[in-house]
């Protein structure tokens, strides 16, 4: 398994665990979708989509951690918090908000 495949697998495992903690399921990909990685300029990029409901539930359960995360705006704090959760589990993916989502 390549590093890219491994990172995607870890990210999905983390997000599935978050869903369980939030008491929501993802049978029809309503809460999150992780696109397949696309190579560009020697790097691989994949888009991760999170539903507003999923983000809201995650915030309700982790508000202290998210509020104390690095960043000025909520979006920055949330992305930083999620990135830390990925790193703790040895996922090397770097997360940022796509310009079209700002």
PyMOL CGO cylinders between C-alpha atoms (Angstrom):
from pymol import cmd
from pymol.cgo import CYLINDER

trace = [
    CYLINDER, 0.00, 0.00, 0.00, 1.43, 3.39, -1.00, 0.3, 1, 1, 1, 1, 1, 1,
    CYLINDER, 1.43, 3.39, -1.00, 1.66, 6.34, 1.37, 0.3, 1, 1, 1, 1, 1, 1,
    CYLINDER, 1.66, 6.34, 1.37, -1.16, 8.06, -0.53, 0.3, 1, 1, 1, 1, 1, 1,
    CYLINDER, -1.16, 8.06, -0.53, -3.44, 5.04, -0.15, 0.3, 1, 1, 1, 1, 1, 1,
    CYLINDER, -3.44, 5.04, -0.15, -2.44, 4.67, 3.49, 0.3, 1, 1, 1, 1, 1, 1,
    CYLINDER, -2.44, 4.67, 3.49, -3.19, 8.32, 4.27, 0.3, 1, 1, 1, 1, 1, 1,
    CYLINDER, -3.19, 8.32, 4.27, -6.60, 8.06, 2.59, 0.3, 1, 1, 1, 1, 1, 1,
    CYLINDER, -6.60, 8.06, 2.59, -7.39, 4.92, 4.56, 0.3, 1, 1, 1, 1, 1, 1,
    CYLINDER, -7.39, 4.92, 4.56, -6.38, 6.52, 7.87, 0.3, 1, 1, 1, 1, 1, 1,
    CYLINDER, -6.38, 6.52, 7.87, -8.36, 9.69, 7.09, 0.3, 1, 1, 1, 1, 1, 1,
    CYLINDER, -8.36, 9.69, 7.09, -11.48, 7.66, 6.32, 0.3, 1, 1, 1, 1, 1, 1,
    CYLINDER, -11.48, 7.66, 6.32, -11.05, 5.59, 9.51, 0.3, 1, 1, 1, 1, 1, 1,
    CYLINDER, -11.05, 5.59, 9.51, -10.80, 8.77, 11.58, 0.3, 1, 1, 1, 1, 1, 1,
    CYLINDER, -10.80, 8.77, 11.58, -13.87, 10.29, 9.93, 0.3, 1, 1, 1, 1, 1, 1,
    CYLINDER, -13.87, 10.29, 9.93, -15.86, 7.07, 10.41, 0.3, 1, 1, 1, 1, 1, 1,
    CYLINDER, -15.86, 7.07, 10.41, -14.91, 7.11, 14.11, 0.3, 1, 1, 1, 1, 1, 1,
    CYLINDER, -14.91, 7.11, 14.11, -16.03, 10.74, 14.35, 0.3, 1, 1, 1, 1, 1, 1,
    CYLINDER, -16.03, 10.74, 14.35, -19.37, 9.75, 12.80, 0.3, 1, 1, 1, 1, 1, 1,
    CYLINDER, -19.37, 9.75, 12.80, -19.85, 7.04, 15.40, 0.3, 1, 1, 1, 1, 1, 1,
    CYLINDER, -19.85, 7.04, 15.40, -19.03, 9.52, 18.17, 0.3, 1, 1, 1, 1, 1, 1,
    CYLINDER, -19.03, 9.52, 18.17, -21.59, 11.92, 16.68, 0.3, 1, 1, 1, 1, 1, 1,
    CYLINDER, -21.59, 11.92, 16.68, -24.20, 9.14, 16.37, 0.3, 1, 1, 1, 1, 1, 1,
    CYLINDER, -24.20, 9.14, 16.37, -24.58, 9.69, 12.63, 0.3, 1, 1, 1, 1, 1, 1,
    CYLINDER, -24.58, 9.69, 12.63, -23.98, 7.30, 9.75, 0.3, 1, 1, 1, 1, 1, 1,
    CYLINDER, -23.98, 7.30, 9.75, -22.56, 7.77, 6.26, 0.3, 1, 1, 1, 1, 1, 1,
    CYLINDER, -22.56, 7.77, 6.26, -24.46, 5.20, 4.23, 0.3, 1, 1, 1, 1, 1, 1,
    CYLINDER, -24.46, 5.20, 4.23, -25.02, 7.58, 1.34, 0.3, 1, 1, 1, 1, 1, 1,
    CYLINDER, -25.02, 7.58, 1.34, -21.94, 9.80, 1.74, 0.3, 1, 1, 1, 1, 1, 1,
    CYLINDER, -21.94, 9.80, 1.74, -23.92, 12.69, 3.18, 0.3, 1, 1, 1, 1, 1, 1,
    CYLINDER, -23.92, 12.69, 3.18, -21.43, 13.54, 5.94, 0.3, 1, 1, 1, 1, 1, 1,
    CYLINDER, -21.43, 13.54, 5.94, -18.11, 13.29, 4.14, 0.3, 1, 1, 1, 1, 1, 1,
    CYLINDER, -18.11, 13.29, 4.14, -16.59, 12.35, 0.82, 0.3, 1, 1, 1, 1, 1, 1,
    CYLINDER, -16.59, 12.35, 0.82, -12.89, 11.88, 0.12, 0.3, 1, 1, 1, 1, 1, 1,
    CYLINDER, -12.89, 11.88, 0.12, -12.08, 12.08, -3.59, 0.3, 1, 1, 1, 1, 1, 1,
    CYLINDER, -12.08, 12.08, -3.59, -9.36, 9.96, -5.15, 0.3, 1, 1, 1, 1, 1, 1,
    CYLINDER, -9.36, 9.96, -5.15, -5.95, 11.65, -5.16, 0.3, 1, 1, 1, 1, 1, 1,
    CYLINDER, -5.95, 11.65, -5.16, -4.77, 13.37, -8.33, 0.3, 1, 1, 1, 1, 1, 1,
    CYLINDER, -4.77, 13.37, -8.33, -1.05, 13.88, -9.06, 0.3, 1, 1, 1, 1, 1, 1,
    CYLINDER, -1.05, 13.88, -9.06, 0.14, 17.40, -9.84, 0.3, 1, 1, 1, 1, 1, 1,
    CYLINDER, 0.14, 17.40, -9.84, 3.65, 18.88, -9.81, 0.3, 1, 1, 1, 1, 1, 1,
    CYLINDER, 3.65, 18.88, -9.81, 5.08, 15.93, -7.88, 0.3, 1, 1, 1, 1, 1, 1,
    CYLINDER, 5.08, 15.93, -7.88, 2.39, 16.04, -5.20, 0.3, 1, 1, 1, 1, 1, 1,
    CYLINDER, 2.39, 16.04, -5.20, -0.95, 14.30, -4.76, 0.3, 1, 1, 1, 1, 1, 1,
    CYLINDER, -0.95, 14.30, -4.76, -4.09, 16.27, -4.03, 0.3, 1, 1, 1, 1, 1, 1,
    CYLINDER, -4.09, 16.27, -4.03, -7.47, 14.97, -2.87, 0.3, 1, 1, 1, 1, 1, 1,
    CYLINDER, -7.47, 14.97, -2.87, -10.57, 16.91, -1.95, 0.3, 1, 1, 1, 1, 1, 1,
    CYLINDER, -10.57, 16.91, -1.95, -12.32, 16.17, 1.31, 0.3, 1, 1, 1, 1, 1, 1,
    CYLINDER, -12.32, 16.17, 1.31, -15.88, 17.38, 1.60, 0.3, 1, 1, 1, 1, 1, 1,
    CYLINDER, -15.88, 17.38, 1.60, -17.55, 17.62, 5.03, 0.3, 1, 1, 1, 1, 1, 1,
    CYLINDER, -17.55, 17.62, 5.03, -21.24, 18.40, 5.45, 0.3, 1, 1, 1, 1, 1, 1,
    CYLINDER, -21.24, 18.40, 5.45, -22.26, 21.36, 7.56, 0.3, 1, 1, 1, 1, 1, 1,
    CYLINDER, -22.26, 21.36, 7.56, -24.21, 19.02, 9.86, 0.3, 1, 1, 1, 1, 1, 1,
    CYLINDER, -24.21, 19.02, 9.86, -21.13, 16.85, 10.41, 0.3, 1, 1, 1, 1, 1, 1,
    CYLINDER, -21.13, 16.85, 10.41, -18.94, 19.87, 11.19, 0.3, 1, 1, 1, 1, 1, 1,
    CYLINDER, -18.94, 19.87, 11.19, -21.60, 21.20, 13.59, 0.3, 1, 1, 1, 1, 1, 1,
    CYLINDER, -21.60, 21.20, 13.59, -21.78, 17.86, 15.43, 0.3, 1, 1, 1, 1, 1, 1,
    CYLINDER, -21.78, 17.86, 15.43, -17.99, 17.61, 15.62, 0.3, 1, 1, 1, 1, 1, 1,
    CYLINDER, -17.99, 17.61, 15.62, -17.85, 21.12, 17.03, 0.3, 1, 1, 1, 1, 1, 1,
    CYLINDER, -17.85, 21.12, 17.03, -20.51, 20.31, 19.65, 0.3, 1, 1, 1, 1, 1, 1,
    CYLINDER, -20.51, 20.31, 19.65, -18.40, 17.38, 20.87, 0.3, 1, 1, 1, 1, 1, 1,
    CYLINDER, -18.40, 17.38, 20.87, -14.98, 19.06, 20.58, 0.3, 1, 1, 1, 1, 1, 1,
    CYLINDER, -14.98, 19.06, 20.58, -15.66, 22.78, 21.03, 0.3, 1, 1, 1, 1, 1, 1,
    CYLINDER, -15.66, 22.78, 21.03, -12.98, 23.33, 23.69, 0.3, 1, 1, 1, 1, 1, 1,
    CYLINDER, -12.98, 23.33, 23.69, -10.26, 21.75, 21.54, 0.3, 1, 1, 1, 1, 1, 1,
    CYLINDER, -10.26, 21.75, 21.54, -11.41, 23.52, 18.37, 0.3, 1, 1, 1, 1, 1, 1,
    CYLINDER, -11.41, 23.52, 18.37, -11.82, 26.92, 20.06, 0.3, 1, 1, 1, 1, 1, 1,
    CYLINDER, -11.82, 26.92, 20.06, -8.28, 26.64, 21.44, 0.3, 1, 1, 1, 1, 1, 1,
    CYLINDER, -8.28, 26.64, 21.44, -6.78, 25.63, 18.09, 0.3, 1, 1, 1, 1, 1, 1,
    CYLINDER, -6.78, 25.63, 18.09, -4.56, 27.87, 16.01, 0.3, 1, 1, 1, 1, 1, 1,
    CYLINDER, -4.56, 27.87, 16.01, -6.35, 30.33, 13.74, 0.3, 1, 1, 1, 1, 1, 1,
    CYLINDER, -6.35, 30.33, 13.74, -8.49, 33.46, 13.80, 0.3, 1, 1, 1, 1, 1, 1,
    CYLINDER, -8.49, 33.46, 13.80, -11.64, 32.26, 12.06, 0.3, 1, 1, 1, 1, 1, 1,
    CYLINDER, -11.64, 32.26, 12.06, -13.69, 29.17, 12.91, 0.3, 1, 1, 1, 1, 1, 1,
    CYLINDER, -13.69, 29.17, 12.91, -12.77, 27.52, 9.61, 0.3, 1, 1, 1, 1, 1, 1,
    CYLINDER, -12.77, 27.52, 9.61, -9.05, 27.91, 10.30, 0.3, 1, 1, 1, 1, 1, 1,
    CYLINDER, -9.05, 27.91, 10.30, -9.39, 26.55, 13.83, 0.3, 1, 1, 1, 1, 1, 1,
    CYLINDER, -9.39, 26.55, 13.83, -11.44, 23.57, 12.64, 0.3, 1, 1, 1, 1, 1, 1,
    CYLINDER, -11.44, 23.57, 12.64, -9.00, 22.68, 9.84, 0.3, 1, 1, 1, 1, 1, 1,
    CYLINDER, -9.00, 22.68, 9.84, -6.04, 22.97, 12.22, 0.3, 1, 1, 1, 1, 1, 1,
    CYLINDER, -6.04, 22.97, 12.22, -7.80, 20.74, 14.79, 0.3, 1, 1, 1, 1, 1, 1,
    CYLINDER, -7.80, 20.74, 14.79, -8.66, 18.14, 12.14, 0.3, 1, 1, 1, 1, 1, 1,
    CYLINDER, -8.66, 18.14, 12.14, -5.09, 18.19, 10.85, 0.3, 1, 1, 1, 1, 1, 1,
    CYLINDER, -5.09, 18.19, 10.85, -3.77, 17.48, 14.35, 0.3, 1, 1, 1, 1, 1, 1,
    CYLINDER, -3.77, 17.48, 14.35, -6.19, 14.55, 14.68, 0.3, 1, 1, 1, 1, 1, 1,
    CYLINDER, -6.19, 14.55, 14.68, -4.83, 13.15, 11.40, 0.3, 1, 1, 1, 1, 1, 1,
    CYLINDER, -4.83, 13.15, 11.40, -1.19, 13.61, 12.47, 0.3, 1, 1, 1, 1, 1, 1,
    CYLINDER, -1.19, 13.61, 12.47, -1.79, 11.87, 15.81, 0.3, 1, 1, 1, 1, 1, 1,
    CYLINDER, -1.79, 11.87, 15.81, -2.85, 8.80, 13.82, 0.3, 1, 1, 1, 1, 1, 1,
    CYLINDER, -2.85, 8.80, 13.82, 0.22, 9.00, 11.53, 0.3, 1, 1, 1, 1, 1, 1,
    CYLINDER, 0.22, 9.00, 11.53, -1.70, 10.39, 8.56, 0.3, 1, 1, 1, 1, 1, 1,
    CYLINDER, -1.70, 10.39, 8.56, 0.72, 12.60, 6.60, 0.3, 1, 1, 1, 1, 1, 1,
    CYLINDER, 0.72, 12.60, 6.60, -2.02, 14.43, 4.68, 0.3, 1, 1, 1, 1, 1, 1,
    CYLINDER, -2.02, 14.43, 4.68, -2.00, 18.21, 4.93, 0.3, 1, 1, 1, 1, 1, 1,
    CYLINDER, -2.00, 18.21, 4.93, -5.38, 19.90, 5.08, 0.3, 1, 1, 1, 1, 1, 1,
    CYLINDER, -5.38, 19.90, 5.08, -6.35, 23.33, 3.86, 0.3, 1, 1, 1, 1, 1, 1,
    CYLINDER, -6.35, 23.33, 3.86, -9.56, 25.02, 2.83, 0.3, 1, 1, 1, 1, 1, 1,
    CYLINDER, -9.56, 25.02, 2.83, -9.95, 25.21, -0.93, 0.3, 1, 1, 1, 1, 1, 1,
    CYLINDER, -9.95, 25.21, -0.93, -10.21, 28.75, -2.26, 0.3, 1, 1, 1, 1, 1, 1,
    CYLINDER, -10.21, 28.75, -2.26, -13.66, 28.02, -3.71, 0.3, 1, 1, 1, 1, 1, 1,
    CYLINDER, -13.66, 28.02, -3.71, -14.90, 27.17, -0.19, 0.3, 1, 1, 1, 1, 1, 1,
    CYLINDER, -14.90, 27.17, -0.19, -13.84, 30.44, 1.45, 0.3, 1, 1, 1, 1, 1, 1,
]
cmd.load_cgo(trace, "trace")
